[in-house]
């Protein structure tokens, strides 16, 4: 059973840029993720309501480990926005065989993302 009080790892990413389209916004983030290395993520959020408080997330992530190992993964899930905070829930399927459930808490003013992940296998 997945214990959401005990993540297998955490990370802290910084939003480096945001690209806005008519129907979605793409956030570019980077920073260290425990157990993996330095992550670079491009996440597109597509709202499903007029107030843009919830919707879907599609992303791609690349992580380079200290030993030079590269791990890639597609990311898919959902988001909810409350004021200046985004809560994102996604799953990933890493090129090294790992599968994770990942929770992101993004502070849009501070331009930071706190990440917690749980291994699914």
MMTF fields as JSON, N, C-alpha, C and O atoms, coordinates in Angstrom:
{
  "mmtfVersion": "1.0.0",
  "mmtfProducer": "UNKNOWN",
  "numBonds": 483,
  "numAtoms": 484,
  "numGroups": 121,
  "numChains": 1,
  "numModels": 1,
  "chainsPerModel": [1],
  "groupsPerChain": [121],
  "chainIdList": ["A"],
  "bondAtomList": [4, 2, 8, 6, 12, 10, 16, 14, 20, 18, 24, 22, 28, 26, 32, 30, 36, 34, 40, 38, 44, 42, 48, 46, 52, 50, 56, 54, 60, 58, 64, 62, 68, 66, 72, 70, 76, 74, 80, 78, 84, 82, 88, 86, 92, 90, 96, 94, 100, 98, 104, 102, 108, 106, 112, 110, 116, 114, 120, 118, 124, 122, 128, 126, 132, 130, 136, 134, 140, 138, 144, 142, 148, 146, 152, 150, 156, 154, 160, 158, 164, 162, 168, 166, 172, 170, 176, 174, 180, 178, 184, 182, 188, 186, 192, 190, 196, 194, 200, 198, 204, 202, 208, 206, 212, 210, 216, 214, 220, 218, 224, 222, 228, 226, 232, 230, 236, 234, 240, 238, 244, 242, 248, 246, 252, 250, 256, 254, 260, 258, 264, 262, 268, 266, 272, 270, 276, 274, 280, 278, 284, 282, 288, 286, 292, 290, 296, 294, 300, 298, 304, 302, 308, 306, 312, 310, 316, 314, 320, 318, 324, 322, 328, 326, 332, 330, 336, 334, 340, 338, 344, 342, 348, 346, 352, 350, 356, 354, 360, 358, 364, 362, 368, 366, 372, 370, 376, 374, 380, 378, 384, 382, 388, 386, 392, 390, 396, 394, 400, 398, 404, 402, 408, 406, 412, 410, 416, 414, 420, 418, 424, 422, 428, 426, 432, 430, 436, 434, 440, 438, 444, 442, 448, 446, 452, 450, 456, 454, 460, 458, 464, 462, 468, 466, 472, 470, 476, 474, 480, 478],
  "bondOrderList": [1, 1, 1, 1, 1, 1, 1, 1, 1, 1, 1, 1, 1, 1, 1, 1, 1, 1, 1, 1, 1, 1, 1, 1, 1, 1, 1, 1, 1, 1, 1, 1, 1, 1, 1, 1, 1, 1, 1, 1, 1, 1, 1, 1, 1, 1, 1, 1, 1, 1, 1, 1, 1, 1, 1, 1, 1, 1, 1, 1, 1, 1, 1, 1, 1, 1, 1, 1, 1, 1, 1, 1, 1, 1, 1, 1, 1, 1, 1, 1, 1, 1, 1, 1, 1, 1, 1, 1, 1, 1, 1, 1, 1, 1, 1, 1, 1, 1, 1, 1, 1, 1, 1, 1, 1, 1, 1, 1, 1, 1, 1, 1, 1, 1, 1, 1, 1, 1, 1, 1],
  "groupList": [{"groupName": "UNK", "atomNameList": ["N", "CA", "C", "O"], "elementList": ["N", "C", "C", "O"], "formalChargeList": [0, 0, 0, 0], "bondAtomList": [1, 0, 2, 1, 3, 2], "bondOrderList": [1, 1, 2], "singleLetterCode": "X", "chemCompType": "L-PEPTIDE LINKING"}],
  "groupTypeList": [0, 0, 0, 0, 0, 0, 0, 0, 0, 0, 0, 0, 0, 0, 0, 0, 0, 0, 0, 0, 0, 0, 0, 0, 0, 0, 0, 0, 0, 0, 0, 0, 0, 0, 0, 0, 0, 0, 0, 0, 0, 0, 0, 0, 0, 0, 0, 0, 0, 0, 0, 0, 0, 0, 0, 0, 0, 0, 0, 0, 0, 0, 0, 0, 0, 0, 0, 0, 0, 0, 0, 0, 0, 0, 0, 0, 0, 0, 0, 0, 0, 0, 0, 0, 0, 0, 0, 0, 0, 0, 0, 0, 0, 0, 0, 0, 0, 0, 0, 0, 0, 0, 0, 0, 0, 0, 0, 0, 0, 0, 0, 0, 0, 0, 0, 0, 0, 0, 0, 0, 0],
  "groupIdList": [1, 2, 3, 4, 5, 6, 7, 8, 9, 10, 11, 12, 13, 14, 15, 16, 17, 18, 19, 20, 21, 22, 23, 24, 25, 26, 27, 28, 29, 30, 31, 32, 33, 34, 35, 36, 37, 38, 39, 40, 41, 42, 43, 44, 45, 46, 47, 48, 49, 50, 51, 52, 53, 54, 55, 56, 57, 58, 59, 60, 61, 62, 63, 64, 65, 66, 67, 68, 69, 70, 71, 72, 73, 74, 75, 76, 77, 78, 79, 80, 81, 82, 83, 84, 85, 86, 87, 88, 89, 90, 91, 92, 93, 94, 95, 96, 97, 98, 99, 100, 101, 102, 103, 104, 105, 106, 107, 108, 109, 110, 111, 112, 113, 114, 115, 116, 117, 118, 119, 120, 121],
  "secStructList": [7, 7, 7, 6, 6, 1, 7, 1, 3, 3, 3, 3, 3, 3, 3, 3, 3, 3, 3, 3, 7, 1, 1, 7, 3, 3, 3, 3, 3, 3, 3, 3, 3, 6, 6, 6, 3, 3, 3, 3, 3, 3, 3, 3, 3, 3, 3, 1, 1, 6, 6, 7, 7, 3, 3, 3, 3, 3, 3, 3, 3, 3, 3, 3, 7, 6, 6, 1, 7, 3, 3, 3, 3, 3, 3, 3, 3, 3, 3, 3, 3, 3, 6, 6, 3, 3, 3, 3, 3, 3, 3, 3, 3, 3, 6, 6, 1, 7, 3, 3, 3, 3, 3, 3, 3, 3, 3, 6, 6, 6, 6, 3, 3, 3, 3, 3, 3, 3, 3, 7, 7],
  "xCoordList": [0.834, 0.0, 0.884, 1.918, 0.483, 1.234, 0.969, -0.169, 2.02, 1.902, 2.244, 3.418, 1.229, 1.443, 2.118, 2.481, 2.291, 3.015, 4.524, 5.294, 4.955, 6.375, 6.82, 6.828, 7.187, 7.651, 8.996, 9.758, 9.264, 10.549, 11.64, 12.827, 11.241, 12.207, 11.523, 10.305, 12.336, 11.831, 12.723, 13.799, 12.261, 13.056, 12.578, 11.468, 13.409, 13.039, 13.491, 14.685, 12.523, 12.807, 12.445, 11.651, 13.034, 12.777, 12.152, 12.606, 11.113, 10.543, 11.526, 11.852, 11.995, 12.961, 12.288, 12.809, 11.123, 10.357, 8.954, 8.685, 8.069, 6.687, 6.324, 6.564, 5.742, 5.252, 3.738, 3.2, 3.048, 1.591, 1.016, 1.439, 0.036, -0.705, -2.152, -2.524, -2.965, -4.379, -5.15, -6.16, -4.677, -5.397, -4.582, -5.095, -3.314, -2.478, -1.293, -1.011, -0.614, 0.624, 1.662, 1.351, 2.899, 3.983, 4.999, 5.517, 5.275, 6.232, 7.516, 7.481, 8.645, 9.952, 10.607, 10.734, 11.02, 11.566, 12.872, 13.12, 13.711, 14.92, 15.364, 15.1, 16.053, 16.574, 16.824, 16.53, 17.374, 17.741, 16.54, 15.624, 16.58, 15.585, 16.341, 17.169, 16.036, 16.698, 16.614, 15.548, 17.75, 17.794, 17.946, 18.137, 17.864, 17.961, 19.078, 19.981, 19.042, 20.023, 19.362, 18.397, 19.886, 19.343, 18.287, 18.571, 17.071, 15.95, 15.705, 15.86, 15.319, 14.843, 13.48, 13.357, 12.451, 11.078, 10.389, 10.56, 9.616, 8.745, 7.332, 7.025, 6.456, 5.114, 4.059, 4.064, 3.155, 2.073, 0.793, 0.347, 0.203, -1.04, -2.168, -2.108, -3.203, -4.361, -5.579, -6.05, -6.104, -7.264, -8.504, -8.657, -9.386, -10.646, -11.854, -12.991, -11.612, -12.707, -12.332, -11.157, -13.321, -13.113, -12.2, -11.482, -12.212, -11.395, -9.964, -9.129, -9.683, -8.365, -7.915, -6.758, -8.868, -8.56, -8.256, -7.819, -8.479, -8.177, -8.024, -8.534, -7.295, -7.092, -6.082, -5.781, -5.564, -4.648, -3.208, -2.958, -2.27, -0.84, -0.195, -0.405, 0.583, 1.431, 2.83, 3.017, 3.816, 5.179, 6.205, 5.907, 7.41, 8.585, 9.653, 9.818, 10.374, 11.445, 12.714, 12.675, 13.827, 15.154, 15.914, 15.892, 16.586, 17.363, 18.767, 18.944, 19.754, 21.14, 21.712, 21.715, 22.193, 22.776, 24.205, 24.816, 24.735, 26.124, 27.122, 28.222, 26.739, 27.628, 27.448, 28.077, 26.6, 26.379, 25.251, 24.979, 24.581, 23.446, 22.282, 21.952, 21.657, 20.497, 19.245, 19.189, 18.235, 16.936, 15.898, 15.889, 15.02, 13.95, 12.617, 12.528, 11.578, 10.249, 9.158, 9.274, 8.096, 6.886, 6.147, 6.269, 5.387, 4.649, 3.22, 2.999, 2.246, 0.842, 0.042, 0.255, -0.888, -1.695, -2.665, -3.156, -2.931, -3.925, -3.42, -2.519, -4.017, -3.647, -4.88, -5.979, -4.653, -5.658, -4.938, -3.874, -5.538, -4.956, -5.858, -7.074, -5.244, -5.937, -5.118, -4.041, -5.617, -4.877, -3.566, -3.548, -2.468, -1.147, -0.421, 0.787, -1.165, -0.568, -1.167, -2.383, -0.296, -0.726, -0.396, 0.708, -1.344, -1.09, -1.217, -2.247, -0.161, -0.126, 0.11, 0.941, -0.648, -0.491, -0.255, -1.077, 0.875, 1.229, 1.818, 2.185, 1.901, 2.667, 3.739, 3.584, 4.828, 5.87, 6.303, 6.063, 6.941, 7.467, 8.882, 9.077, 9.857, 11.24, 11.93, 11.618, 12.874, 13.621, 14.489, 14.932, 14.744, 15.527, 14.633, 15.126, 13.326, 12.392, 11.588, 10.608, 11.971, 11.216, 9.851, 9.7, 8.866, 7.551, 7.228, 7.405, 6.749, 6.502, 5.166, 4.685, 4.573, 3.486, 4.157, 4.922, 3.876, 4.583, 3.589, 2.623, 3.843, 3.054, 3.948, 5.032, 3.484, 4.202, 3.361, 2.144, 3.992, 3.339, 4.123, 5.283, 3.466, 4.138, 3.637, 2.432, 4.572, 4.28, 4.553, 5.706, 3.489, 3.633, 4.318, 4.916, 4.243, 4.897, 6.386, 7.226, 6.711, 8.11, 8.814, 10.042, 8.015, 8.534, 9.318, 10.381, 8.76, 9.384, 8.397, 7.18, 8.957, 8.15, 8.76, 9.919, 7.976, 8.368, 7.816, 6.628, 8.679, 8.283, 8.45, 9.442, 7.453, 7.537, 7.142, 6.182, 7.889, 7.527, 7.533, 8.228, 6.718, 6.569, 6.773, 6.144, 7.64, 7.886, 6.673, 6.1, 6.289, 5.154, 5.58, 4.747, 6.878, 7.378, 8.709, 9.303],
  "yCoordList": [-1.173, 0.0, 1.243, 1.276, 2.243, 3.489, 4.383, 4.791, 4.692, 5.566, 6.982, 7.314, 7.821, 9.176, 10.09, 11.218, 9.621, 10.403, 10.19, 10.957, 9.149, 8.798, 8.691, 7.589, 9.797, 9.697, 8.965, 8.943, 8.379, 7.725, 8.738, 8.427, 9.936, 10.98, 12.322, 12.405, 13.371, 14.729, 15.491, 15.026, 16.652, 17.521, 18.944, 19.203, 19.858, 21.265, 21.847, 21.966, 22.2, 22.736, 24.217, 24.709, 24.895, 26.312, 26.469, 25.845, 27.295, 27.622, 28.552, 29.625, 28.134, 28.945, 29.802, 30.855, 29.361, 30.169, 29.596, 28.453, 30.428, 30.028, 30.497, 31.649, 29.592, 29.929, 29.811, 28.778, 30.862, 30.835, 30.763, 31.487, 29.868, 29.754, 30.102, 30.457, 30.007, 30.354, 29.314, 29.637, 28.062, 27.007, 26.289, 25.384, 26.675, 26.002, 26.889, 27.89, 26.506, 27.154, 26.067, 24.991, 26.347, 25.396, 25.974, 27.072, 25.213, 25.605, 24.814, 23.601, 25.508, 24.884, 24.981, 26.068, 23.829, 23.765, 22.991, 22.162, 23.275, 22.477, 22.526, 23.489, 21.454, 21.38, 19.951, 19.016, 19.775, 18.439, 17.633, 18.163, 16.327, 15.375, 14.246, 13.567, 14.066, 13.05, 11.665, 11.235, 10.985, 9.642, 9.579, 8.498, 10.723, 10.741, 11.647, 11.171, 12.928, 13.877, 15.205, 15.605, 15.884, 17.187, 16.966, 16.396, 17.425, 17.248, 18.517, 19.633, 18.311, 19.378, 18.911, 17.834, 19.734, 19.34, 20.419, 21.614, 19.977, 20.868, 20.322, 19.241, 21.072, 20.595, 21.534, 22.734, 20.969, 21.743, 21.5, 20.362, 22.581, 22.517, 23.029, 24.145, 22.199, 22.561, 22.629, 21.596, 23.846, 23.984, 23.33, 23.24, 22.874, 22.25, 23.044, 22.597, 24.238, 25.107, 26.557, 26.867, 27.44, 28.838, 29.598, 30.503, 29.252, 29.937, 29.392, 29.915, 28.343, 27.703, 27.197, 27.353, 26.585, 26.054, 24.557, 24.018, 23.88, 22.458, 22.066, 22.728, 20.955, 20.501, 19.378, 18.721, 19.163, 18.053, 18.551, 19.713, 17.622, 17.912, 16.862, 15.663, 17.317, 16.458, 17.025, 18.233, 16.18, 16.689, 15.696, 14.528, 16.191, 15.383, 15.791, 16.974, 14.81, 15.099, 14.375, 13.269, 15.026, 14.438, 14.645, 15.735, 13.604, 13.708, 13.2, 12.113, 13.989, 13.572, 13.312, 14.191, 12.094, 11.718, 12.213, 12.606, 12.194, 12.625, 11.78, 12.238, 10.543, 9.653, 9.794, 9.063, 10.723, 10.947, 10.133, 10.242, 9.314, 8.52, 9.441, 10.337, 9.222, 10.003, 9.155, 8.033, 9.696, 9.042, 9.972, 11.17, 9.416, 10.199, 9.603, 8.424, 10.434, 9.918, 10.846, 12.068, 10.252, 11.034, 11.142, 10.267, 12.209, 12.465, 12.823, 13.594, 12.265, 12.529, 12.599, 11.796, 13.567, 13.67, 14.834, 15.233, 15.373, 16.426, 17.494, 17.25, 18.7, 19.783, 20.461, 20.378, 21.136, 22.002, 23.269, 23.207, 24.423, 25.698, 26.34, 26.414, 26.813, 27.607, 28.872, 28.837, 29.98, 31.24, 31.145, 30.903, 31.333, 31.313, 29.979, 29.884, 28.958, 27.643, 26.604, 26.534, 25.809, 24.689, 23.393, 23.229, 22.478, 21.136, 20.218, 20.209, 19.442, 18.573, 17.142, 16.883, 16.215, 14.79, 14.075, 14.159, 13.368, 12.717, 11.334, 10.997, 10.551, 9.316, 9.424, 10.149, 8.694, 8.653, 7.214, 6.334, 6.994, 5.676, 5.913, 6.17, 5.825, 6.203, 5.192, 4.001, 5.701, 4.854, 3.821, 2.862, 3.99, 2.998, 1.914, 1.051, 1.953, 0.955, 1.409, 0.755, 2.517, 3.03, 3.545, 4.083, 3.373, 3.999, 4.675, 4.088, 5.928, 6.712, 7.422, 7.78, 7.622, 8.577, 9.812, 9.715, 10.988, 12.204, 13.312, 13.529, 14.011, 15.169, 16.405, 16.442, 17.402, 18.673, 19.747, 19.788, 20.605, 21.804, 22.987, 23.201, 23.751, 24.871, 26.18, 26.414, 27.025, 28.378, 29.304, 29.524, 29.844, 30.662, 32.003, 32.571, 32.517, 33.779, 33.558, 34.303, 32.538, 32.231, 31.524, 31.463, 30.988, 30.269, 29.015, 28.719, 28.286, 27.062, 25.899, 26.087, 24.699, 23.479, 22.5, 22.107, 22.113, 21.075, 19.765, 19.664, 18.767, 17.487, 16.386, 16.339, 15.499, 14.288, 13.132, 13.238, 12.017, 10.875, 9.58, 9.432, 8.644, 7.316, 6.29, 6.373, 5.331, 4.28, 3.362, 2.976, 3.02, 2.128, 0.695, -0.212, 0.478, -0.9, -1.052, -2.129],
  "zCoordList": [0.0, 0.0, 0.0, 0.667, -0.733, -0.86, 0.347, 0.578, 1.122, 2.288, 1.855, 1.691, 1.669, 1.17, 2.189, 1.855, 3.43, 4.425, 4.334, 4.913, 3.606, 3.527, 2.066, 1.517, 1.423, 0.033, -0.037, 0.93, -1.184, -1.418, -1.758, -1.669, -2.143, -2.45, -2.638, -2.798, -2.613, -2.768, -3.739, -4.115, -4.129, -4.987, -4.874, -4.411, -5.295, -5.315, -6.65, -6.922, -7.463, -8.777, -8.828, -8.027, -9.767, -9.987, -11.367, -12.326, -11.479, -12.781, -13.487, -12.978, -14.666, -15.409, -16.465, -16.833, -16.963, -17.917, -18.05, -17.682, -18.587, -18.849, -20.25, -20.613, -21.035, -22.37, -22.341, -21.941, -22.763, -22.722, -24.128, -25.028, -24.298, -25.536, -25.288, -24.169, -26.303, -26.145, -25.341, -24.717, -25.352, -24.653, -23.591, -22.933, -23.406, -22.416, -22.038, -22.697, -20.976, -20.545, -20.339, -19.828, -20.739, -20.558, -19.592, -19.791, -18.541, -17.508, -17.726, -17.934, -17.678, -17.791, -16.413, -15.851, -15.877, -14.524, -14.525, -15.401, -13.521, -13.339, -11.89, -11.17, -11.476, -10.123, -9.703, -10.448, -8.493, -8.016, -7.513, -6.885, -7.816, -7.322, -6.634, -7.24, -5.362, -4.534, -5.184, -5.624, -5.233, -5.777, -7.281, -7.839, -7.948, -9.405, -9.91, -10.598, -9.591, -10.1, -10.421, -9.769, -11.428, -11.83, -12.915, -13.969, -12.638, -13.558, -14.361, -13.866, -15.612, -16.482, -16.975, -17.557, -16.737, -17.029, -17.856, -17.614, -18.825, -19.588, -19.435, -19.94, -18.732, -18.398, -18.972, -18.701, -19.771, -20.371, -19.591, -19.452, -19.082, -18.327, -19.206, -19.722, -19.375, -20.186, -19.28, -18.803, -19.029, -18.138, -18.736, -19.954, -17.842, -18.255, -17.769, -17.92, -17.176, -16.768, -17.073, -17.269, -17.114, -17.502, -16.538, -16.963, -15.27, -14.265, -14.208, -13.47, -14.988, -15.04, -13.664, -13.274, -12.935, -11.61, -11.612, -10.595, -12.734, -12.82, -14.281, -15.185, -14.484, -15.857, -15.939, -14.941, -17.129, -17.369, -17.53, -17.85, -17.296, -17.395, -18.295, -18.111, -19.258, -20.081, -19.975, -20.118, -19.729, -19.545, -20.06, -20.31, -20.209, -20.502, -19.503, -19.205, -18.992, -18.038, -18.46, -18.998, -18.203, -18.399, -17.101, -16.53, -16.634, -15.406, -15.694, -16.242, -15.322, -15.472, -14.086, -13.224, -13.888, -12.607, -12.493, -13.487, -11.278, -11.048, -11.828, -12.138, -12.148, -12.901, -14.411, -15.176, -14.849, -16.274, -16.864, -18.059, -16.054, -16.532, -16.865, -16.088, -18.022, -18.432, -18.297, -18.8, -17.613, -17.475, -18.082, -17.802, -18.916, -19.522, -19.11, -18.77, -19.143, -18.838, -19.368, -19.281, -19.919, -20.153, -18.826, -17.968, -18.66, -17.423, -17.805, -18.739, -17.084, -17.391, -16.098, -15.19, -16.01, -14.811, -14.843, -15.898, -13.648, -13.486, -12.533, -11.73, -12.628, -11.725, -11.162, -11.71, -10.041, -9.421, -8.968, -8.352, -9.283, -8.865, -7.833, -8.013, -6.731, -5.724, -5.546, -4.952, -6.053, -5.976, -6.722, -7.929, -6.011, -6.638, -6.447, -6.665, -6.041, -5.811, -6.764, -6.945, -7.361, -8.193, -7.473, -6.952, -7.443, -6.953, -8.162, -8.835, -8.436, -9.6, -9.129, -8.258, -9.731, -9.444, -10.763, -11.676, -10.867, -12.118, -11.861, -10.735, -12.915, -12.905, -13.977, -14.959, -13.774, -14.789, -15.021, -14.193, -16.157, -16.527, -17.052, -18.24, -16.164, -16.476, -17.383, -17.376, -18.16, -19.091, -18.382, -19.014, -17.089, -16.333, -15.714, -14.988, -15.995, -15.476, -14.275, -13.917, -13.636, -12.488, -12.933, -14.03, -12.065, -12.231, -10.914, -9.846, -10.99, -9.781, -9.842, -10.917, -8.677, -8.485, -7.916, -6.957, -8.504, -8.122, -7.804, -8.536, -6.7, -6.29, -6.375, -5.793, -7.1, -7.206, -6.52, -6.7, -5.745, -5.225, -5.775, -5.424, -6.643, -7.309, -6.722, -6.633, -6.326, -5.87, -7.048, -7.418, -7.635, -8.84, -8.578, -9.492, -7.357, -7.017, -6.753, -7.259, -5.965, -5.659, -6.819, -6.868, -7.755, -8.927, -8.516, -9.062, -7.534, -7.06, -7.142, -7.146, -7.206, -7.196, -6.208, -6.34, -5.227, -4.28, -4.824, -5.131, -4.941, -5.515, -4.474, -3.746, -4.422, -3.608, -4.521, -5.284, -4.441, -5.285, -4.485, -3.48, -4.984, -4.406, -5.503, -6.558, -5.266, -6.244, -6.335, -5.316, -7.549, -7.762, -8.012, -7.998, -8.242, -8.426, -7.719, -7.747]
}
